Amino acid sequence: SDKLHKDNANKWIENALNSKEVKFIPFNQLINSKNLTTGGFGSIMKATWITTGTCIVYKRLTNTQSIKGSILDAFIHELKIHLHFDFCDRIVRCFGISK
């Protein structure tokens, strides 16, 4: 069941990248990373995105092999919410995902 969740999550991410709904940001374009805090999925990090010179905040997933299906679903759900409300000034914008 957890494998099915991971497969479905990976397929959703692949489809989102292919449809340009989500942009892929190469991790090597993020410099000066600093840990801000630790959350349910891993660490909340601050960095500079080289391409734009923009200060960004990203979630760094840790111990992904042990993520259960429900947690992965929650992460995908949060990502979908960020993408859905991308136009709203009160919601943190999602620029993309990295690996």
C-alpha distances in whole Angstrom, upper triangle without the diagonal:
4,5,5,6,9,10,11,12,14,15,16,18,20,21,22,24,26,27,29,27,26,28,28,30,30,30,33,35,34,37,38,35,35,32,33,31,27,24,21,19,22,26,28,30,34,35,37,36,39,39,40,41,39,38,34,32,28,25,24,21,21,18,16,14,13,12,9,7,10,13,12,12,15,17,16,18,21,21,22,24,26,26,27,30,31,35,35,37,36,32,32,31,29,30,27,25,25,24
4,5,5,6,9,10,10,12,14,15,16,18,20,21,22,24,26,27,25,24,26,25,27,27,26,30,31,30,33,34,31,31,29,29,27,24,21,18,16,19,22,24,27,30,32,34,33,36,36,37,38,36,35,31,28,25,21,21,17,17,15,12,10,10,8,6,5,8,10,9,10,13,14,14,16,19,19,20,22,24,25,26,28,29,33,33,35,34,30,29,29,26,28,25,22,22,21
4,5,5,6,9,10,10,12,14,15,16,18,20,21,22,24,25,24,23,25,24,26,26,25,29,30,30,33,34,31,32,30,31,29,25,23,20,18,20,23,26,28,31,32,34,33,35,35,36,38,36,35,31,29,25,22,21,17,18,15,12,10,11,10,9,8,11,13,11,12,15,16,15,18,20,20,21,23,25,25,26,29,30,33,34,36,35,31,30,30,26,28,24,21,21,19
4,5,5,6,8,10,10,12,14,15,16,18,20,21,22,24,23,22,24,23,26,27,27,30,31,31,34,36,33,33,31,32,30,27,24,21,19,22,25,27,29,32,33,35,33,36,35,37,38,36,35,32,30,26,23,22,19,20,18,15,14,14,12,11,8,11,13,11,11,15,15,14,16,19,19,19,22,24,23,25,28,28,32,33,35,34,30,29,29,26,27,24,21,22,21
4,5,5,6,8,10,10,12,14,15,16,18,20,21,22,21,20,22,21,24,25,25,28,29,29,32,33,30,31,28,29,27,24,21,18,16,19,22,23,26,29,30,32,31,33,33,34,35,33,32,29,26,23,20,20,16,17,16,13,12,12,10,8,5,8,10,7,7,11,12,11,13,15,16,16,19,20,20,22,24,25,29,29,32,30,27,26,25,23,24,21,19,20,19
4,5,5,6,8,10,10,12,14,15,16,18,20,21,20,18,20,19,21,22,21,25,26,26,29,30,27,28,26,27,25,22,20,17,14,17,20,22,24,27,27,29,28,30,30,32,33,31,30,27,24,21,18,17,14,15,14,10,10,11,9,8,6,10,10,7,9,12,11,10,13,16,15,16,19,20,20,22,25,25,29,29,31,30,27,25,25,21,23,19,16,17,15
4,5,5,6,9,10,10,12,14,15,16,18,20,19,18,20,19,21,22,22,26,27,27,30,32,29,31,29,30,29,26,23,21,18,20,23,25,26,29,29,31,29,31,31,32,34,32,32,28,27,23,21,20,17,18,17,13,13,14,13,12,10,13,14,10,11,15,14,12,15,18,17,17,20,21,21,22,25,26,29,31,33,32,28,27,26,23,23,20,17,18,16
4,5,5,6,9,10,10,12,14,15,16,18,17,16,19,18,21,23,23,27,27,27,31,33,30,31,29,30,28,26,23,20,18,21,23,24,26,29,29,31,29,31,31,32,34,32,31,28,26,22,20,20,18,19,19,15,15,16,14,13,10,12,13,10,9,13,13,10,12,15,14,14,17,19,18,19,23,23,27,28,30,30,26,25,24,21,22,19,17,18,17
4,5,5,6,9,10,10,12,14,15,16,15,14,16,16,18,20,20,24,24,24,27,29,26,27,26,26,25,22,20,17,15,17,20,21,22,25,26,27,25,28,28,28,30,28,28,24,22,19,17,17,14,16,16,12,13,15,12,12,9,11,11,7,7,10,9,7,10,12,11,12,15,16,15,17,20,20,24,25,27,27,23,22,21,17,19,16,13,15,14
4,5,5,6,9,10,11,12,14,15,14,13,15,14,16,17,18,21,22,22,26,28,25,27,26,27,26,23,21,19,16,18,20,21,23,25,25,26,24,26,26,27,29,28,27,24,22,19,17,16,14,16,16,12,13,15,13,14,12,14,14,10,11,14,12,10,13,15,13,14,17,18,17,19,22,22,25,27,29,28,24,23,21,18,18,15,12,13,12
4,5,5,6,8,10,10,12,14,13,13,15,15,18,19,20,24,24,25,28,31,28,30,29,30,29,27,24,22,19,22,24,24,26,28,28,29,26,28,27,28,31,29,29,26,25,21,20,20,18,20,20,16,17,19,16,16,14,16,16,13,12,15,14,11,14,16,14,14,18,18,17,18,22,22,25,27,29,29,25,24,22,19,19,16,14,15,15
4,5,5,6,9,10,10,12,11,11,13,14,17,19,20,23,24,24,27,30,27,29,28,28,27,25,23,21,18,20,23,23,24,26,26,27,25,27,26,27,29,27,27,24,22,19,18,19,17,20,20,17,18,19,17,17,14,15,15,12,11,13,12,8,11,13,11,10,14,15,13,15,18,18,21,23,26,26,22,21,19,16,17,14,13,15,15
4,5,5,6,9,10,10,9,8,10,10,13,15,16,20,20,20,24,26,24,26,25,25,25,23,21,20,16,18,20,20,21,23,23,23,21,23,22,23,26,24,24,21,19,16,15,16,15,18,19,15,17,19,16,17,15,16,15,12,12,14,11,8,11,13,10,10,14,14,12,15,18,17,20,22,24,24,21,19,17,14,14,11,9,11,11
4,5,5,6,9,10,10,9,11,10,14,15,17,20,20,21,25,28,26,28,27,28,28,26,24,23,20,21,23,23,24,25,24,25,22,24,23,24,27,25,26,23,22,19,18,18,17,20,21,17,18,21,19,19,17,19,19,15,15,17,15,12,15,16,13,14,17,17,15,17,20,19,23,25,27,27,24,22,20,16,16,12,11,12,12
4,5,5,6,8,8,9,11,12,16,18,20,23,23,24,27,30,28,30,30,30,30,28,26,25,22,24,25,25,26,27,26,27,24,26,24,25,28,26,27,24,24,21,20,21,20,23,24,20,22,24,21,21,19,20,20,16,16,18,16,13,15,17,14,13,16,17,14,16,19,18,21,24,26,27,23,22,20,16,16,13,13,15,15
4,6,5,6,5,5,8,10,13,16,18,21,20,21,25,28,26,28,27,28,27,26,24,23,20,22,23,22,23,24,24,24,21,23,21,22,25,23,24,21,20,18,18,19,19,22,23,20,22,24,21,21,19,20,19,16,15,16,14,11,13,14,11,10,13,13,10,12,16,15,18,20,22,23,20,19,16,13,13,10,10,13,14
4,6,5,6,5,6,7,10,13,15,18,17,19,23,25,24,26,26,27,27,26,25,24,21,22,23,22,22,23,22,22,19,20,18,20,23,21,22,20,20,17,18,18,18,21,23,20,22,24,22,23,21,22,21,17,17,19,16,13,16,16,13,13,16,15,12,15,18,16,19,22,23,24,21,19,16,13,12,9,9,11,12
4,5,8,8,9,10,13,15,18,21,20,22,26,29,27,30,30,31,31,30,28,28,24,26,27,26,26,27,25,25,22,23,21,22,25,24,26,23,23,21,21,22,22,25,26,23,24,27,24,25,23,24,24,20,20,22,19,16,18,19,16,15,19,18,15,17,20,18,21,24,26,27,24,23,20,16,15,12,13,14,15
4,5,8,9,11,15,17,20,23,22,23,27,30,29,31,31,31,32,31,29,28,25,27,28,27,27,27,26,26,23,24,21,22,26,24,26,23,24,22,22,23,23,27,28,25,27,29,26,27,24,25,24,21,20,22,20,16,18,19,15,14,17,17,13,15,18,16,18,22,24,25,22,21,18,16,15,13,14,16,18
4,5,6,9,12,15,18,20,19,20,24,27,26,28,29,29,30,29,27,27,24,25,26,24,24,24,23,22,19,20,18,19,22,21,22,20,21,19,20,21,22,25,27,24,27,29,26,27,25,26,24,21,21,22,19,16,18,18,14,14,16,15,11,14,16,14,16,19,21,23,20,19,15,13,11,10,11,14,16
4,7,10,13,16,18,21,20,21,24,27,25,27,27,27,28,27,25,25,22,24,24,23,23,23,23,22,19,21,19,19,22,20,22,19,19,18,18,20,21,24,26,23,26,27,24,25,23,23,22,19,18,19,16,13,14,15,11,10,12,11,8,10,13,11,13,16,19,20,17,16,13,10,10,9,11,14,16
4,7,9,13,15,18,16,17,21,23,22,24,24,24,25,24,22,22,19,21,21,19,19,20,19,19,16,18,16,17,20,18,19,16,16,14,15,17,17,21,23,20,23,25,22,23,21,22,20,17,17,17,14,12,14,13,10,10,12,11,8,11,13,11,14,17,18,20,16,15,11,8,7,5,7,10,13
4,6,10,12,15,13,14,18,21,20,22,23,23,25,24,23,23,20,21,21,19,19,18,17,17,13,15,13,14,17,15,17,14,15,14,15,16,18,21,23,21,24,26,23,25,24,24,22,19,20,20,17,15,17,16,12,13,15,13,11,14,16,13,16,18,20,21,18,16,12,9,7,4,6,9,12
4,6,9,12,11,12,16,19,18,21,21,23,24,23,22,23,19,19,19,18,17,18,16,16,12,14,12,14,17,16,17,14,15,13,14,15,16,19,21,19,21,24,22,24,23,24,22,19,20,20,17,15,18,17,14,15,18,15,14,17,19,16,19,21,22,23,20,17,15,11,9,6,5,6,8
4,6,8,7,8,12,15,15,18,19,20,22,22,21,22,19,19,18,17,15,15,13,12,9,10,9,11,13,13,14,12,13,11,13,13,15,18,21,19,22,24,23,25,25,26,23,20,22,22,18,17,20,18,15,17,19,16,15,19,20,17,20,22,22,23,20,17,14,11,8,6,6,5,8
4,5,6,8,11,15,14,17,19,21,22,22,22,23,20,19,18,18,15,15,13,13,10,10,10,13,14,15,15,14,15,13,14,13,15,18,20,19,21,24,23,26,25,27,24,21,23,23,20,19,22,21,18,20,22,20,19,23,24,21,24,25,25,26,23,20,18,15,12,10,8,6,7
4,5,6,9,12,11,14,15,18,19,19,20,21,18,16,15,15,12,13,11,11,9,10,11,14,14,14,14,12,13,11,12,11,13,15,17,17,19,22,21,24,25,26,23,20,23,23,19,19,22,20,18,21,22,20,20,24,24,22,25,26,26,26,23,20,18,15,13,11,9,6,6
4,5,7,11,11,15,17,19,21,21,23,24,21,19,17,17,14,14,11,11,9,9,11,13,13,14,15,14,15,13,15,14,16,18,20,20,22,25,24,28,28,29,26,24,27,26,23,23,26,24,21,24,26,23,23,27,27,24,27,28,28,29,26,22,20,18,15,14,12,9,9
4,6,10,11,14,17,19,21,22,23,25,22,20,18,17,14,13,10,8,6,5,7,10,10,11,12,11,13,13,15,14,17,19,22,22,25,27,26,29,29,30,27,25,27,27,23,23,25,23,20,23,25,21,21,25,25,22,24,26,25,26,24,20,18,16,13,12,12,10,11
4,7,7,11,13,15,18,19,20,22,19,17,15,14,10,9,6,6,5,6,9,10,10,10,9,9,10,10,12,12,15,17,20,20,23,25,24,28,28,29,25,24,26,25,21,22,24,22,19,22,23,20,21,24,24,21,24,24,23,24,22,18,17,15,12,12,11,9,11
4,6,9,12,15,18,19,21,23,21,18,16,15,11,9,6,5,7,7,10,12,10,11,10,10,12,12,14,14,17,19,22,22,25,27,26,30,31,31,28,26,29,27,24,25,27,24,22,26,26,23,24,27,27,24,26,27,25,26,24,20,19,18,16,16,15,13,14
4,6,10,12,16,18,20,23,21,18,15,14,10,8,5,6,9,10,14,14,11,12,10,11,11,12,15,14,18,19,22,23,26,28,27,30,32,32,28,27,30,28,25,26,28,25,24,27,27,24,25,29,28,25,28,28,26,26,24,20,20,19,18,18,17,16,17
4,7,9,12,14,16,19,17,14,11,10,6,5,4,7,10,12,15,15,13,13,10,10,9,9,11,11,14,15,19,20,23,24,23,27,28,28,25,24,26,25,21,23,25,22,21,24,25,22,23,27,26,24,26,26,24,24,22,18,18,17,16,17,15,14,15
4,6,9,12,14,18,17,13,10,9,5,5,6,10,13,15,18,18,16,14,11,11,9,10,11,11,14,15,19,20,23,24,23,27,28,28,24,24,27,24,21,24,25,22,22,25,25,22,24,28,26,24,27,26,24,24,22,18,19,19,18,19,18,16,17
4,6,8,11,14,14,10,7,6,5,6,9,13,15,18,21,21,19,17,13,12,10,10,10,9,12,13,16,18,21,21,21,24,26,25,21,22,24,22,19,22,23,20,20,24,24,21,24,27,26,24,27,26,24,23,21,18,19,19,19,19,18,17,17
4,7,10,13,14,11,7,6,5,7,10,14,16,19,22,21,19,17,13,12,9,10,10,11,14,15,18,20,23,23,21,24,26,25,21,22,24,21,19,22,22,19,19,23,22,20,23,25,24,23,25,24,22,20,19,16,18,18,19,19,18,18,19
4,7,10,11,9,6,5,7,10,13,17,19,22,25,24,22,20,16,14,11,11,10,11,12,13,16,18,21,20,19,22,23,22,18,20,22,19,17,20,21,18,19,22,21,20,23,25,24,23,26,24,23,21,19,16,19,19,20,20,19,19,20
4,7,8,6,4,6,9,12,15,19,21,24,26,26,25,22,19,16,13,11,9,9,10,10,13,14,18,17,15,18,20,19,15,17,19,16,15,18,19,16,18,21,21,19,22,25,24,24,27,25,24,22,20,17,20,19,21,20,18,18,19
4,6,5,6,7,10,14,17,20,22,25,27,26,26,23,20,17,13,11,8,9,9,10,13,13,17,15,13,15,17,16,12,14,16,13,11,15,16,13,15,18,18,17,20,22,21,22,25,23,23,20,18,16,18,17,20,19,17,18,18
4,6,8,10,13,17,20,23,24,27,29,28,28,25,23,19,16,13,10,11,9,10,11,12,14,13,10,12,14,12,9,11,13,10,9,13,14,12,14,17,17,17,20,22,22,22,26,24,24,22,19,17,19,18,21,20,18,18,18
4,7,9,12,15,18,21,21,25,26,26,26,24,21,18,14,11,8,8,5,7,9,8,12,11,8,11,12,12,8,9,11,9,8,11,13,11,12,16,16,16,18,20,21,21,25,24,24,22,19,17,18,16,18,17,14,15,15
4,7,9,13,16,19,20,23,25,25,24,22,20,16,13,10,7,6,5,5,8,9,12,12,10,14,16,15,11,12,15,13,11,14,16,14,15,18,19,18,20,23,23,23,26,25,25,23,20,18,19,17,19,17,15,14,14
4,6,10,12,16,17,21,23,23,22,19,16,14,10,8,6,5,7,7,11,12,16,15,14,17,19,19,15,15,18,16,13,16,18,15,16,19,19,18,20,23,23,22,25,24,24,22,19,16,18,16,18,17,15,14,14
4,7,10,14,15,19,21,20,19,16,13,11,7,6,5,6,9,11,14,15,19,19,17,20,21,20,16,16,19,16,13,16,17,14,14,18,18,16,18,21,20,19,22,21,20,19,16,13,15,14,15,15,14,14,15
4,7,10,12,15,18,17,16,14,11,8,6,5,6,7,10,12,16,17,20,21,19,22,24,23,19,19,21,19,16,18,20,17,16,20,20,17,19,22,22,20,23,22,21,20,17,14,15,14,14,15,13,13,14
4,7,10,13,15,15,13,11,7,6,4,6,9,10,14,16,19,20,24,24,23,26,27,26,23,22,24,22,19,21,22,19,18,21,21,18,20,23,21,19,22,21,19,19,17,13,14,14,14,15,14,14,16
4,6,9,12,12,10,8,6,5,6,8,11,11,15,17,21,21,25,26,24,28,29,28,25,24,26,24,21,22,24,21,19,22,22,19,20,24,23,20,22,22,21,21,19,15,15,14,13,14,14,13,15
4,6,9,8,6,6,5,6,9,10,14,14,18,20,24,24,27,29,27,31,31,31,28,26,28,26,23,24,26,23,20,23,24,20,21,24,23,20,22,22,21,21,20,16,15,15,13,14,14,14,16
4,6,6,5,5,6,7,10,11,14,15,18,21,24,24,27,29,27,30,30,30,27,25,27,26,22,23,24,22,19,22,22,19,19,23,22,19,21,22,20,21,20,16,14,13,10,11,12,12,14
4,6,5,7,9,10,13,14,17,18,21,23,26,26,29,31,30,33,33,34,31,28,30,29,26,26,28,25,23,25,26,22,22,26,25,22,23,25,23,25,23,20,18,16,13,14,15,14,16
4,6,8,11,12,15,15,19,19,22,25,28,27,30,33,31,34,34,34,31,29,30,29,26,25,27,25,22,24,25,21,21,24,24,20,22,23,22,24,23,19,17,16,12,13,14,14,16
4,5,9,10,14,15,19,20,23,26,29,28,32,34,32,34,34,34,31,29,30,29,26,25,27,24,22,23,24,20,20,23,22,18,19,21,19,22,20,17,15,14,11,13,15,15,18
4,7,9,13,15,18,20,23,26,29,29,32,34,32,35,35,35,32,30,32,30,27,27,28,25,23,25,25,22,22,25,24,20,21,22,20,22,21,18,16,16,13,15,17,17,19
4,6,10,12,16,18,21,24,28,27,31,32,30,33,33,32,29,28,29,27,24,24,25,22,20,22,22,18,19,22,20,17,18,19,17,18,17,14,13,13,11,13,15,16,19
4,7,10,14,16,19,22,25,25,29,30,28,31,31,31,27,26,28,26,22,23,24,21,19,22,22,18,19,22,20,17,19,19,17,17,16,13,12,13,12,14,15,15,18
4,7,10,12,16,19,22,22,26,27,25,27,28,27,24,23,24,22,19,20,21,17,16,19,18,15,16,19,18,15,17,17,15,16,14,10,10,10,9,11,12,13,16
4,7,10,13,16,19,19,23,24,22,24,25,24,20,20,21,19,16,17,18,15,14,17,17,13,15,18,17,15,18,17,16,15,13,9,10,10,10,11,11,12,15
4,6,10,13,16,16,19,20,18,21,21,21,17,16,18,16,13,14,16,13,12,15,15,12,14,18,17,15,19,18,18,17,14,11,11,9,10,10,9,9,12
4,6,9,13,12,16,17,15,17,18,18,14,13,15,13,10,12,14,11,11,15,15,13,15,18,18,17,20,20,20,19,15,12,13,11,12,11,9,10,11
4,6,10,10,14,15,13,16,18,18,14,13,16,15,12,14,16,14,13,17,18,16,18,21,21,20,24,24,23,22,19,16,16,14,15,13,10,9,9
4,7,6,10,11,9,13,14,15,11,10,14,13,10,12,15,13,13,17,18,17,18,21,22,22,25,25,25,24,21,18,18,16,17,14,11,11,10
4,5,9,9,9,13,15,16,12,12,16,15,13,15,18,17,17,20,21,20,22,25,26,25,29,29,29,27,24,21,22,19,20,18,15,13,12
4,6,6,7,11,14,15,12,12,16,16,14,16,19,19,19,22,23,23,25,27,28,28,32,32,32,30,27,24,25,22,23,21,17,16,14
4,5,5,9,11,13,10,9,13,13,12,13,16,16,16,19,21,21,22,25,26,26,30,30,31,29,26,23,23,21,21,19,15,14,12
4,6,8,11,13,12,11,14,16,14,16,19,19,19,22,24,24,25,28,29,29,33,33,34,33,29,27,27,24,25,22,18,17,14
4,6,9,11,10,10,14,14,14,16,18,19,20,22,24,24,26,28,29,30,33,33,34,32,29,27,28,25,26,23,20,19,17
4,7,8,6,6,10,11,10,12,15,15,16,18,20,21,22,24,26,26,30,30,31,29,26,24,24,22,24,21,18,18,16
4,6,5,6,9,10,11,13,14,16,17,19,20,22,23,24,26,27,31,31,32,30,27,25,26,24,26,23,20,20,19
4,5,5,6,9,10,10,12,14,15,16,18,20,21,22,24,25,29,29,31,29,26,25,25,22,25,22,19,20,19
4,5,5,6,9,10,10,12,14,15,16,18,20,21,22,24,27,27,29,27,23,23,24,22,24,22,20,21,21
4,5,5,6,9,10,11,12,14,15,17,19,20,21,22,26,25,27,25,21,20,21,19,22,20,17,19,18
4,5,5,6,8,10,11,12,14,15,17,18,20,21,25,25,26,25,21,20,20,18,20,17,15,16,15
4,5,5,6,9,10,10,12,14,15,16,18,20,23,23,25,24,20,20,20,17,20,18,16,18,18
4,6,5,6,9,10,11,12,14,15,17,18,22,21,23,21,17,17,18,16,19,17,16,18,19
4,5,5,6,9,10,11,12,14,16,16,20,20,21,20,16,15,15,13,16,14,12,14,15
4,5,5,6,9,10,10,12,14,15,19,19,21,20,16,15,15,13,15,13,11,14,15
4,5,5,6,9,10,10,12,14,17,17,20,18,15,15,15,13,16,15,14,17,18
4,5,5,6,9,10,11,12,16,15,17,15,11,11,12,10,14,13,13,16,17
4,5,5,6,9,10,10,14,15,16,15,12,11,10,8,11,9,9,13,15
4,5,5,6,9,10,13,14,16,16,12,12,11,10,12,11,12,16,18
4,5,5,6,8,11,11,14,13,9,10,10,10,13,13,14,18,20
4,6,5,6,9,9,11,11,7,7,6,6,10,10,12,15,18
4,6,5,9,10,13,13,10,10,8,6,9,9,11,15,18
4,6,8,9,12,13,10,11,10,10,12,13,15,19,22
4,5,6,9,9,7,9,8,9,12,14,16,20,23
4,6,8,9,7,8,5,7,9,11,14,18,21
4,7,9,8,10,8,10,12,14,18,21,25
4,5,6,8,8,11,14,16,19,23,26
4,6,7,8,12,14,17,20,23,26
4,7,9,12,15,18,20,23,27
4,6,9,12,15,17,20,23
4,7,10,12,14,17,20
4,6,9,12,15,18
4,6,8,11,15
4,7,10,14
4,7,10
4,7
4
